[in-house]
Amino acid sequence: MNRILFHIFLIIGCLHVSLATAQRMYQWEIYPSYHNSLKNVAGNEKIYSLCNNNLLSYQPNNQELYLYDKTNLLNESNIAFIQYNNSVQKLLIIYSDGNIDLLRKNETVINIPQYKNTNISNKDIHGVNISGKYALLSTAFGLVVLDMDKEVIVNTYTLERETYAAVIYENKLYAATTNGVYTGDMALNLLDKKNWNYFSPLVFTEMTVFDNCVFGNNHDEFLYKLSKAENQFLKIEERNFHILNTYENQMIAASNDKICLFTKADEYTIIYQNNNFQDLSYSNGIFWASKGYEGLQPYKKNANNQLEAIGEAIIPNSPIRDCFNYLSYTSGNRLLVVGGSLNYSGVVDDGTVMYYENGKWTNFQDGNDIVEATQVPYTNTVNITQDPQDPNHHFVTSARTGLYEFQDGKLLRHYSCDNSRLNSIRPDDEEKKRRYVSTSGAVYDQDHNLWLINNEVDTIINIIKADGTWTKIYDEKIKGYPTCDFIHFDRKGRVWINSRRYSPGIYMLDYNGTIDNTSDDQSILRSTITNQDGISYSPYYFYCMTEDHNGEIWIGTDIGLFVISDPDQFANTNFHYTQIKVPRNDGTNYADYLLNNTTITCIAVDGANRKWIGTTSGVYLVSADGLETIYHFTTDNSPLISNNINYIAIDPKSGQVMIATDKGLIAYNNDAADPEETLEKSNVLAYPNPVKPEYNGYITIKGLTKNCSVKITSPNGQLITSGTSNGSIFTWNGRDKQGKRVASGVYSVMATDEEGKESVVTKIIMIR
């Protein structure tokens, strides 16, 4: 069974779960956020919780926690609804795009994509109700009826109006719409709109059936009950009930300060207590509250008729949010992450800063604590850099509210226009000027000076020197530029900055290593591109720039991929970009520009100098020279969770490719890592070793130097396979040249460096 199982041990503090597994080559791993619990349902002796649109389940009896994702049972990511059907013992999972999974009791999944694949323009689902074996999906046009026993959509009823909720009661369908409640006798043909009757003008956002009675809730005013005698809905409780759930002969209606517990349709007790519950379920005498970022918390009713927390909240160790926009590895193989961007289109992401190291996520202080300390919003964190002399000291830039300094994950200082040399975009507006201090691109140089960008002001380039003093470098060429994004120091110490949009281009500054002496500075800004064939382009976006192992700088734009083959020539008048030509190999001399007219959002270079290219149509892996496309990963042919790629970073030690998308973070276990400088037997490792009979994956040999020659021979000395390492890695599928699995025995691996001067031998034990 392919699932991730955690045995939970409750400890002081909150519940943390970490996953430490050996990296399997060519496999995918997803890193969902499980912090923000907004919905939970009980069923199958488990509590299922929806956290940041990701699914987990907790089994109270044995304290087992299961985490689900696209590599582990599910068919997609970004879940919109979950409901458990006790009649058929299946969990209904509905994704934001209308795709549907049914999770069975035996932990298998059946996918039902019909609704997703329809040509309906608006597939929004507003609510989901369970009635017997049926799931009723309330949509923008009416109702979709899913038979969860037969696992098929059986009917679609068009009511021509937004529908919020629906129930089946006494063989009638009740549908709550924007225009009130409609009913339809299920003995009639309800595909005919004439067989639907207008029943009530009340507009309900939720409906349920409990104790043979229909209840309706409109969130804003009252809870209603259908009176058979009067054939209408009557008010029974006044409050803004945002929770209405039915469990085990008990119905729960809850607001922020009042919880009604129904044991019968006309019998209920009221608990008055303030709470921050997003959802509340009930199972085996325990109430389970979804408390947002405080996790999934169990409660019991005490002698004072109050719900009292018991045990610890369930919060698996994971990213705080599924916000990933910029990634960077430190020299110590720690992955730094921030979640926002220089987006001036109204998209606001909560300030998100975290890092991943040794299988554990560390989330920085954020939220109201930061806002209270700085008195400005904490949003769109766009860049992070780590102090080379202190791994617990970080600087974070923000698209609007200045520079943040963190020590041990806690805010140490906040730099704005009133306490530093940073300037505001709106300096004359006393009320708003601190909300318009745009920073980005923070990075340390080799002398421990911190460089950063202050966008849309007179002087873009700011520097906090190693001694803590501030200075600036003014250049008329980029004065007032609004979206300068990243700073990169090339191997000769020159500064490269991409201006993403509005005034797009690539800027290069050679400051000759003298920050305070600007008299010898040379700089150039190129806003247009001319390739080797004399064709000129004017990209609207310059998204990214990456230097490869040969010193070439690869540029990603909204119209394709371009290469600065010789950065020394960038300032020359006759400079041109290189646009890689891929031969068609069709018997002609024709070739096509690599990824021409493709939006290139990010580029990363692996240990074999191959390029991982993020686009708005998935991820490409191309050869070092770009002439061969090795992979093109999309959501259709891989577990990739989105085709919209924000950033890619590669762990130089393991080669793992971290891919930030607009829906979260996913990793691919790559077969190339940075090569070792020398070939040492103590560094060379083969794993898994021994290779057991049930293992069918690749065997990895690590710790090699660049372009190592590798030969694997059988116990009797026969050559089984050979090849060249990708950086420090060579992989073998455990098969011979005929594709058959090799027999048991001890196999020898001989690796020889590129010059043929050094060799090492290691052994692999095969058990069949």
C-alpha positions, -999 to 999 in steps of 0.1 A, spaced: 0 0 0 15 33 -11 9 57 18 29 77 43 24 64 78 34 83 109 33 70 145 25 99 166 41 106 200 26 135 219 53 157 233 55 190 251 46 218 227 28 208 195 27 176 175 55 174 149 60 148 123 91 145 101 98 123 72 133 110 68 135 86 39 164 76 16 163 95 -17 152 72 -45 165 83 -79 140 96 -104 112 97 -78 90 127 -69 83 141 -34 57 167 -25 60 191 5 24 202 13 15 225 41 -6 210 68 -8 239 92 -40 257 85 -69 233 94 -101 247 80 -123 216 77 -126 182 92 -149 152 90 -152 119 109 -154 85 93 -137 50 91 -125 55 127 -104 84 115 -106 122 115 -99 136 80 -87 172 80 -83 197 51 -53 219 59 -42 245 33 -62 225 8 -42 194 16 -55 162 32 -44 143 63 -61 117 84 -56 109 121 -66 77 138 -72 83 175 -71 47 186 -35 41 176 -23 77 171 -15 72 134 -13 101 110 -16 97 72 -5 125 48 -19 123 13 -7 140 -19 -4 135 -56 25 110 -52 5 92 -25 -29 80 -36 -45 113 -48 -49 123 -84 -45 161 -80 -37 188 -55 -56 218 -42 -87 202 -26 -118 223 -22 -142 199 -4 -142 167 17 -172 148 30 -174 113 45 -202 90 35 -208 65 63 -234 46 42 -207 35 17 -176 41 39 -158 64 14 -143 98 16 -154 122 -11 -126 145 -23 -134 174 -47 -106 195 -62 -108 231 -71 -110 223 -108 -139 199 -104 -120 167 -104 -133 140 -80 -116 113 -60 -132 87 -38 -110 73 -10 -122 39 -1 -119 22 33 -91 0 21 -70 31 12 -74 28 -25 -87 57 -47 -110 58 -77 -109 89 -99 -141 104 -113 -130 131 -138 -163 135 -158 -174 168 -142 -139 182 -146 -138 172 -183 -172 187 -192 -174 218 -214 -193 237 -188 -178 272 -186 -183 277 -149 -176 246 -129 -176 262 -94 -189 240 -67 -204 259 -37 -214 230 -14 -215 193 -10 -241 173 9 -243 135 16 -277 119 14 -276 81 17 -254 67 -9 -255 100 -29 -233 131 -29 -251 162 -40 -228 188 -55 -243 223 -56 -229 242 -85 -232 275 -104 -260 261 -125 -277 235 -103 -270 201 -89 -247 172 -98 -257 138 -82 -229 113 -76 -237 77 -66 -208 70 -42 -217 33 -41 -215 27 -79 -188 55 -81 -204 73 -110 -222 106 -117 -259 96 -123 -276 129 -129 -271 166 -136 -300 190 -128 -299 224 -144 -318 250 -123 -302 279 -141 -292 296 -109 -264 295 -83 -271 266 -59 -255 264 -24 -268 233 -8 -291 203 -13 -306 174 6 -329 144 -1 -358 142 22 -389 119 19 -379 112 -18 -377 148 -26 -347 169 -35 -345 203 -17 -321 227 -34 -311 260 -18 -304 286 -45 -298 324 -47 -335 327 -54 -347 305 -25 -354 268 -20 -368 246 -48 -381 211 -45 -384 182 -69 -401 149 -66 -375 122 -74 -402 100 -88 -405 125 -117 -381 134 -144 -362 162 -127 -342 168 -159 -373 187 -169 -372 220 -151 -410 221 -150 -409 194 -124 -392 216 -99 -413 237 -76 -406 269 -58 -409 262 -21 -394 290 0 -379 325 -5 -353 319 22 -317 318 10 -297 291 27 -260 286 24 -262 252 42 -288 224 46 -288 191 63 -312 163 75 -311 153 111 -336 132 131 -359 130 101 -361 168 98 -346 193 73 -325 222 87 -314 253 68 -287 278 77 -281 312 61 -249 321 81 -260 356 87 -291 354 108 -309 323 119 -310 285 120 -342 272 105 -362 239 107 -387 226 83 -421 223 99 -442 195 83 -474 208 99 -469 243 84 -450 232 53 -424 260 58 -391 267 75 -393 282 110 -367 300 130 -353 280 159 -320 298 169 -305 332 162 -268 335 155 -243 336 128 -238 298 126 -208 292 103 -207 255 112 -235 230 106 -226 193 108 -243 160 116 -224 132 133 -234 100 152 -270 110 162 -258 145 170 -260 177 150 -237 206 157 -245 242 149 -218 266 160 -209 303 159 -179 321 174 -195 322 208 -223 297 208 -225 259 201 -258 241 198 -256 203 203 -287 186 190 -296 151 202 -330 152 185 -346 176 161 -363 195 189 -339 188 217 -306 205 221 -282 220 246 -263 253 242 -227 259 251 -218 295 254 -180 300 249 -158 320 228 -139 299 202 -119 303 170 -132 271 155 -133 270 117 -151 236 118 -162 211 145 -169 174 141 -177 147 166 -167 110 169 -167 85 198 -173 111 225 -146 135 212 -151 168 194 -125 177 168 -120 214 161 -103 228 130 -85 259 145 -67 273 115 -30 277 122 -35 262 156 -41 229 140 -66 201 146 -75 200 183 -95 174 202 -120 185 229 -143 169 255 -173 184 272 -165 190 309 -187 191 340 -193 228 335 -208 222 300 -178 237 283 -157 222 255 -122 216 270 -91 209 250 -75 175 256 -41 165 244 -20 183 218 -31 199 186 -22 179 154 2 200 133 26 179 112 60 195 105 55 211 72 57 244 54 36 271 70 18 278 37 19 265 1 35 298 -9 68 293 -27 82 320 -50 119 321 -44 143 293 -34 180 293 -26 204 267 -12 231 278 12 266 263 12 254 240 40 226 225 18 198 244 37 169 254 14 158 289 20 122 298 10 101 329 7 65 331 -6 58 364 -23 68 383 -54 72 417 -69 36 415 -81 19 449 -86 -13 434 -98 -31 432 -65 -20 397 -55 -11 398 -19 6 368 -2 11 366 35 47 372 46 62 337 44 97 328 53 110 293 61 138 268 55 141 231 50 171 212 64 177 175 74 141 166 67 126 193 89 108 226 81 115 257 102 90 285 98 100 320 108 79 343 129 51 359 109 16 372 110 3 396 136 35 395 157 54 411 128 26 436 120 24 448 156 62 452 158 65 471 125 32 488 122 30 479 84 15 450 66 37 419 64 32 406 28 49 396 -4 83 386 10 104 382 -22 139 373 -13 160 358 15 197 356 21 217 339 50 246 355 67 277 335 56 291 339 91 260 330 111 235 304 99 208 317 122 210 353 108 189 362 78 177 392 58 144 392 40 131 417 14 96 427 8 78 441 -23 63 469 -3 75 472 33 112 473 35 139 450 48 135 425 76 164 411 97 158 378 116 179 361 142 170 325 151 138 329 131 126 359 151 123 395 139 154 414 150 151 447 131 129 462 105 145 487 81 122 513 64 124 548 50 125 563 85 154 544 101 177 535 72 189 547 38 160 530 21 136 553 3 98 552 -2 80 553 -35 56 578 -19 79 600 3 55 629 6 26 608 20 32 606 57 4 581 63 15 557 36 52 561 29 63 532 51 39 510 32 57 518 -1 93 508 5 100 481 -22 130 459 -17 143 428 -34 175 409 -45 193 407 -12 226 388 -15 261 388 1 293 394 -18 326 376 -11 336 404 13 305 399 35 287 431 22 250 428 19 236 441 -15 200 448 -20 176 466 -43 153 495 -34 129 497 -63 112 526 -79 133 553 -63 163 574 -73 190 550 -63 183 513 -68 214 496 -55 219 497 -17 247 480 3 250 473 40 288 469 44 304 443 66 310 469 93 272 477 94 273 510 76 251 518 46 261 530 12 246 533 -23 256 531 -59 237 555 -81 233 548 -118 212 570 -140 205 540 -163 183 523 -138 170 553 -119 134 548 -107 132 512 -122 102 495 -105 108 458 -107 145 450 -104 144 415 -92 176 396 -85 213 404 -80 239 379 -93 276 381 -89 294 363 -118 327 345 -114 346 378 -121 327 397 -94 305 417 -118 269 426 -107 240 414 -129 204 426 -122 173 417 -142 146 444 -145 116 421 -147 89 443 -163 76 479 -171 112 488 -178 125 454 -186 161 444 -194 194 431 -181 218 454 -163 255 447 -157 278 467 -133 315 462 -131 325 481 -99 360 467 -100 356 455 -64 356 490 -50 322 499 -35 332 534 -23 351 544 -55 326 548 -83 350 565 -107 362 532 -122 327 517 -125 314 505 -159 278 496 -165 253 489 -193 216 482 -195 202 462 -225 164 464 -229 163 447 -262 178 415 -275 195 408 -308 205 373 -316 233 358 -337 211 360 -368 204 397 -364 168 392 -352 158 417 -326 133 412 -298 117 434 -271 106 411 -243 80 425 -219 94 403 -191 129 395 -182 122 368 -156 155 353 -147 193 349 -152 215 320 -143 252 315 -147 262 279 -157 294 260 -150 311 274 -182 305 310 -172 276 315 -197 246 334 -184 212 320 -194 183 345 -196 146 337 -193 120 360 -209 83 359 -218 93 352 -255 119 325 -250 154 316 -239 186 335 -246 223 331 -237 250 355 -229 278 332 -242 306 356 -234 298 380 -205 330 398 -212 315 411 -244 282 423 -229 292 459 -229 306 459 -265 287 476 -292 287 445 -314 274 422 -287 247 397 -295 228 371 -275 229 335 -286 196 318 -293 202 280 -292 193 263 -325 181 227 -323 185 208 -356 153 192 -368 172 160 -379 147 155 -407 172 154 -436 172 192 -440 196 218 -426 167 235 -408 168 242 -370 144 257 -345 152 281 -317 151 263 -283 118 271 -265 111 300 -288 80 320 -277 78 300 -245 76 320 -212 107 311 -192 102 319 -156 133 304 -140 165 284 -148 187 262 -126 219 244 -134 226 209 -121 259 191 -114 262 180 -150 257 216 -163 223 206 -176 196 232 -174 163 228 -156 140 254 -171 107 264 -155 80 278 -177 42 284 -176 39 250 -193 59 227 -170 96 220 -165 121 212 -191 155 195 -186 179 201 -215 215 190 -220 244 212 -211 245 228 -246 207 229 -249 206 208 -280 187 179 -264 155 180 -245 158 152 -219 125 157 -201 94 179 -204 75 173 -171 38 185 -170 9 177 -147 -4 153 -174 28 131 -176 42 134 -140 32 141 -104 40 178 -110 13 197 -91 11 227 -115 25 238 -148 31 273 -136 67 273 -123 79 301 -100 114 290 -92 138 260 -93 167 253 -69 190 223 -69 207 208 -39 244 208 -49 251 178 -26 222 154 -34 211 168 -68 175 170 -57 156 194 -78 132 216 -58 104 231 -79 83 259 -66 49 262 -83 19 284 -78 3 254 -59 32 244 -37 66 227 -36 76 194 -53 110 178 -57 125 155 -83 153 132 -72 178 140 -100 207 119 -112 232 148 -112 249 166 -83 279 189 -80 311 168 -86 337 162 -60 370 179 -65 391 148 -61 382 111 -64 385 96 -29 374 61 -20 361 74 13 336 96 -6 323 70 -30 291 54 -19 266 30 -35 231 27 -23 209 9 -16 235 -17 -6 228 -45 -2 201 -45 -29 173 -67 -16 150 -88 -37 120 -65 -34 139 -34 -46 132 -25 -83 146 10 -84 179 25 -95 212 19 -77 231 52 -71 268 56 -70 277 90 -54 309 109 -46 324 109 -81 344 137 -99 333 154 -131 329 131 -161 341 100 -143 343 68 -163 323 41 -145 323 4 -152 303 -23 -134 314 -59 -136 299 -92 -125 314 -115 -99 332 -133 -127 346 -101 -142 320 -97 -171 312 -61 -180 276 -54 -171 273 -17 -179 294 14 -183 290 51 -187 300 86 -175 289 103 -143 266 132 -141 286 154 -118 291 132 -87 264 106 -96 261 75 -117 230 53 -118 224 17 -126 191 -1 -130 205 -34 -117 201 -50 -151 225 -64 -177 228 -53 -213 199 -75 -223 177 -58 -197 175 -88 -174 179 -84 -136 213 -96 -126 218 -125 -104 228 -126 -67 265 -118 -61 290 -91 -54 294 -66 -82 324 -43 -86 321 -6 -95 353 9 -110 354 47 -113 382 66 -131 385 103 -132 384 124 -164 422 125 -167 425 88 -161 449 94 -132 428 82 -103 406 52 -98 385 38 -70 366 5 -66 335 -1 -45 312 -31 -42 275 -37 -46 258 -68 -31 228 -81 -50 204 -104 -33 178 -121 -55 
